Amino acid sequence: MTSSLLTLFAASLLAAAPVAMAQPLPDGRYGGSFSQKDGRDIPVTLNLGTQIVSARTPYSLRFDEPWSCTFDLQYASTTIIDTPAGKETTRSYSLVGQGQGRCVTLGQGRVLLTPLSDGYRAELIQRNERTPLYSLKLEKAN
């Protein structure tokens, strides 16, 4: 009887786990920019399912000139925090690839995406770091 209870418990855990991970972000294209230390703005585009960049994932993060690189995004985790305004959900995605040129600093890093009323707050984090290197607001593109 104990083994059947354990089996039932394990099955219920496995059945529940994919639900949280399987909820995709709404399709769309979002844009914004951040400033480098020299004051130069770097335009950024977040593609969510609207433009397949590779066969691996429909999600990508594109950095325009002068950085000129694109990372595929691979889902890593979801964090839900209770705030005075309600629950805040943040999803973490790995930046797949080494990056090239100025993007090397973000290679194998991650991006945290928190939904806002008109887009996302994105925090770009270097590999093995906890503090964001850059933060920006990405707004829905027309």
TALIN-V20477 format. One record per backbone hydrogen bond with DSSP energy under -0.5 kcal/mol. NH is the residue of the N-H (numbers start at 1). CO is the residue of the C=O. If there is no record, write none. Layout:
NH CO
NH CO
This chain:
5 1
6 2
7 3
8 4
9 5
10 6
11 7
12 8
13 9
14 10
15 11
16 12
17 13
18 14
19 16
20 16
20 17
21 17
22 18
23 19
24 22
28 48
30 46
31 139
32 44
34 42
36 40
39 36
42 34
43 41
43 65
44 32
45 62
46 30
47 45
47 60
48 28
48 46
49 47
49 58
53 51
53 57
54 57
60 47
61 71
62 45
63 69
64 43
64 62
67 64
68 64
69 63
71 61
72 96
73 59
74 94
76 92
77 92
79 90
81 88
83 86
86 83
88 81
89 87
90 79
90 88
91 113
92 77
93 111
94 74
95 109
96 72
96 94
103 100
104 101
105 102
106 103
107 103
107 104
108 95
108 97
109 106
110 125
111 93
112 123
113 91
113 111
114 112
114 121
115 89
116 119
119 116
120 138
121 114
122 120
122 136
123 112
124 122
124 134
125 110
125 123
129 126
133 124
134 124
136 122
138 120
139 31
139 137
140 118
141 29
